[in-house]
Amino acid sequence: MVGTAWHTSADDRNEIGPAMQLLLAEAKYLAQRRHHLSAERYRSAVEALKTASDLVLNMDCRDPEEQRQREWYLQHGDNLWAFLEEHVA
């Protein structure tokens, strides 16, 4: 059934892991397209991804697994986006 994730309660699902995976997939796509973007547009997109990541990692979470995932992403935060920084002009 389409859209069922929107009907589950926030307490019943893990949001941080899937959200970060989506952001990382977007970052990979951005890195692959970097030659098709101006340096300014690329930098802006990189900053938008980092901002979105910060917002995700600051979401409330009560689930222990979700808390562990958040801690892992916080510990590795700068390294997650390093492959994007190599290409910033």
N, C-alpha and C positions, 0 to 999 in steps of 0.2 A: 504494500500500500504506500503510495507516494505521500510524503509529508508527515509520516508518523513520528519522526524524531522531534518535530516541533510540538507534539502533543504530550511527550513524556516530561515528567517533572525534572527540574535541574538536579535534584538530589539523586535521580535514578540513572544518570548518564555521566560519562566522563567527557568533558568538553575540551580540556587543555591539550591533550595528546592529538586528537583529530584536528583541532584548529592549528596547532603548530605544524602538523604534517602538511596541511593545505598551504600554509605560508611558505614552508620549505619547497614545496612543489612549484609555487609561484616564483620563488627566488631562482630555482633551477631554470624555469622557462625564461625569466628575465635575463639571466646570464647567457642563455643560448641566443637571445635576440639583441644583445648589447650592441652589436655592430649596426643594427638597424635603427638605433636611437641616438639622438644627440647626447653629448656628455651631460648636459643639464637635465634632460629628461630622465636619463639613466640614474643620475644621483638622486633625483627627486623620487623615483620609484624605489630605490634602495632605502631611502629614509622613510618612506611610507611603510615598507615592509617591517623595518625596525620598530617603528611606532606601533604598528598593529601587533607585533610580537610583545612589546611592552604591555599593551592593553590586555592581551590574552593572559600573560603571566601575572597580571595583577587582579585577575578575576577571583572572586571568592570560591574556595573549594573546601569541602568538608571530607570528601572521600580520601582515605589514606593513599590509595593508588594514584589518585589525581595529584595529591600533595607531593608524592615522590616524583612524579613526572615533572611537576613544576620546579622542584628543586634541581632535577637533572638539567632542565633547560636553562635555569638561572645560572647554574655552575658553568655551563658550556656556551652561554649566550654569545659572547664575542666571537668565539670560534665558529658558531653556526653561520655567521654572515661573512666570514673572512673571504670566502671564494668570490663574493660580490665586490668586496673592497679592492681586490687585485685588479679589477677592471675599471675602477672609477678613475677618470682622467683628471 
